[in-house]
Amino acid sequence: MNTAEQVVDILKREGHYRELPKPFKIGTLSFEFTSALIATEKANDLVIVIDLKSDVPDEGAVRKVHALTRALDVVQSRRSVTAVLTQGQASSETVHAMSRVCRVLPIGTPVGQNASDLVRDWVSVLLPLKTPESVESMVHWEEDVRKLLSENTPADLTQNIFASALTDKNAVEAVLRDQLTASISSAIAEEGNDP
């Protein structure tokens, strides 16, 4: 999967964007980019993905982006435009010219083990924020854990674990380690006493 395809996949899967057909129309004008997507929920974004061929200024891509933003102005669209530049390294002239009319994300072609993470990091500004778990659901964690415990779990162990959980995970691990050591030592001692 190339970088442009990764961008489209992330936006569709995580951002619930909808891919536009090629070419798509604004008013009576047709536009074609490597890909074009629009946000479908509360966002009002239009994302165009452009594969650049090299690191030289790409006047054709700049002209297409300027024409697109002018067409959106003419139809009084309220969509914000983001140009995601992939494949070739975007020249500073290209980025500067496009940034006059839209947001520009010059991704290029990340390589290496973390390449897909880098692509996701770049496009994360276009994704919805993930809300943290609500405080209400975290307040009753002790009650939820007690429901999961076996009735055979010693009360003193349960109490020690909950008390140490207020400190940190190392304290919980120490309590569990001590309990395991005591249980194993007890079992070995009993086995040694059997005739």
Secondary structure, 3 states (H helix, E strand, C coil): CCHHHHHHHHHHHHHCCEECCCCEEECCEEECCCEEEECCCCCCEEEEEEEECCCCCCHHHHHHHHHHHHHHHHCCCCCEEEEEEEECCCCHHHHHHHHCCCEEEEEECCCCCCHHHHHHHHHHHHCCCCCCCCHHHHHCHHHHHHHHCCCCCCHHHHHHHHHHHCCCHHHHHHHHHHHHHHHHHHHHHHHHHCC
